[in-house]
Amino acid sequence: MNKVISKREAIAKVKDGMSLMVGGFNTGGDPNELVEALRTKTDVKGLTLINIDAGVEGSPLTTMLEERRFKKVIGSFFGANKEIQKQADGGLVEYELCPQGTFAERIRAAGAGLGGILTPTGVGTVVENGKQKITIDGKEYLLETALSADVALIRAEVADESGNLVMVGNARNTNTVMAMAAKYVVAQANKIVKIGEIDPDDVTVAGIFVDAVVYAGEEI
């Protein structure tokens, strides 16, 4: 099955009020060209963004923040993003900070069909507020619920037409787990090849998890 479509076709499935996972962290593995395509779809707003840092200065994600397209942001590191800090301090956006390891594991749990995870991270801090604590063998853990989304936008170096992906280096970060945790997954790739041209041993994410593939260099 050939899953290669245009960027416009891919982002057409993103609607008002949806939850949106975006892979990457601090420019590593960010599907910027795909996010930019979404940004041009100005009728989409009220989104819940699930992304580690909500973008960096000048990125399409940060521009979407400035345009007030997100009603809530769930992430781990907002320290380098002045726009999310400003909006959070001003009560302009709802936000949820989650320790980075917990963030990734919550997404992985959703992809694995689990209801959540138990972690000692955050016990005794503000992270535990409002969460259930469970004691196992005398040690306290927080119950962190699984984190899924309607749509995931992820990035690969190479994709084949059936959606098998090759990711390189730290571009793997959350792109791998997000591919399994959303109802509709779009991967942008710098290169698209025919089915069978990727060595199975090199596949980072199997095509069964990917609904659509777009070419990063395609003009919107």
N, C-alpha and C positions, 0 to 999 in steps of 0.2 A: 504493500500500500504506500503510495506516494503522499507524504504529509507536508510537502513544501507548498507554502502559500505566501501571499503578499503580506506585508506589515499591516496594511489597511484591513485585510480580511481577518488577520489575527486579533487585532485590537477591537474589532467590531463586536466581539463577544463580551467585552468589558462594559458593564452597565452601572448606572448610579447605585450607590449604596453597597456595592460588592466589597468583599475582602480580597486584598491583593498582596501576594507575596512577591518580593523582588530580591533576587539573589545578589551576592556581592558584598564587599566591605572595603571602604576607603579606596575605591577605584579598582580593586582587585575582583574581577569576575562580574562587574556591573553590566547588565544588558542595556547600556545607555541608548543605543540606537532604537531599541524596541520601546523603551520608556519615552523617548522623544516622540515616537509615533503616537503613543497614547496621549502624550501631552497636547498634541495638536487636535485631539478629539475633545474639544472644549465643552461639549455637553455632558461629559462624565465627571461627576463630583460626588461628595459624600462618601468617599472610599475609606476603608480601613487599611492602612499600610502596615505590612509586616516585613521589616527590613532592619538590619543591624544598626545602621547609623542615619537612616532617612536621607542619605545622599551627602555629597560634599559640595562646597561652594562652586556654583556655576553648573552643577549637574542638572539633568532633566528632573530628577526627583526633587531637588531643592527648589527648582522653578515651580514645580507643581505645588509644593508647600506654600510658596509665596503667592500663588494664585488661589490659595485656600481650597484646594481640591480634596484634602483629606480631613475627615472628621475625627479620626483616631489614628495614632501611630503606636505600634508595638515594636520595641527594639531594645538594644543593649548598650549602645554607646552614642550619646548625643553630645558629647563634650566638644566635638569639632564642628558642630553644625549650629551656627548662631541663629538661624531661622527657626529651627525647632525649639531652641531654648527660648527665644522671644515669644513664640506662640504659646508654649507651655506655661511660661511665667505669666502671660497675659490672659490665660484661660481661653485662648482662641482655638485650641485643639486638645482633645482628650489624649492622654498618653499613658503608656504602661512600660516601665523599665523592667527588664528581665536579665539576670546574669547570663552572659553569653553562652556558656556551656549549657545552662538550663534552656535557653532559647532554642538552641540547636536540637537538644534532646526532646523538647516538646514537639517540635516539627517532625522529628524522626518518629516519635511515638504515634503521631497522627498517620503517618505513612505506613506504619506497621499494624495499624488497626487497634492500637492500645488506647485506653482511656486517659492515661497520663503516666507520670513517673514519680518515684520517690527520690528526693535528693536532700542531703544535709546542707547544701549551699543556701545561705540566707537565713538559717535558723539563728534566732537571737538578734536579727536586724529588722529594719523596716520592710524588708522583702517578705517577711512572714505574715504581715498584717492581712487579716481577712482570709488566710489560708488554713486548711486543715493540717494539723501536725499528727504524725503517727510515730509511735515508739516501737523500735524493733531491737531486741537484745540490748535494751537500755540506752539506745541512741535515738535521738529525735530526727525525724525527716519531715520535709514539707511535701505535700501532695501537689504537684504541678500538673494541671490538665493539658491534654494534647492540644496542639495548635495547628489548625488546618485553614484552608482558604478556598474561595471560589476560583481564583485564577492565580497562576504562578508564572512570572516572567523570569527566565533564566538564560544563562550564557554558556556557550561551548566554543571551543576552538574549531572543531570539525563535527559535522553531522552528516549522516547519510539520509537518503530520502525516506527511510522508514522511521527516522527519529533516534537512531542510536547515536550517542554523543561521546565525544572525546573532550575532556576538560584538562587543562594544563596547570600545574603548580597550585598556587593559592586561589586560583579562580574556582577551584572545587568548593571552597568554603561552604556556604549554605545552599549553593546551587544543587548539590547532590540530594540533600534531604528534601528540599522544596519540590523537587521533581516528583516525589512520591506523596506529597501531602496536599495537593490541590485538585479540584475537580477538572480544571482545564489548564493544561501546561503548554506554554509556548517557549521554544528555545530559539534564540538567535545564534547563528554560527558565522564565523569568519570564512568558512569554506564548507560547501555542500558537495558530497560525492555520491556516486551510485551505490545502491545496495550491494554489499559484498566487498566493497573497497576498504572497509575498516577491519583490521584484524580483531576478531572477537576478544582477544586478550587486552586490547587497548580501549575497549568500551568502558567509559566511566558510568554512564547512565543508559540503561537499556531502553530501546524504543517503545516498549510496552507502556512506559510511564509518560511518554511525550505525545501530545495530541497534534501539535503543529510545529513546523520548522520554518524560520524565515532567514533570509540572507542579510547579514548585518549591513552590507554595503548597498543594499537596495535603496533607491531614492523613494521618499514617501510620496 
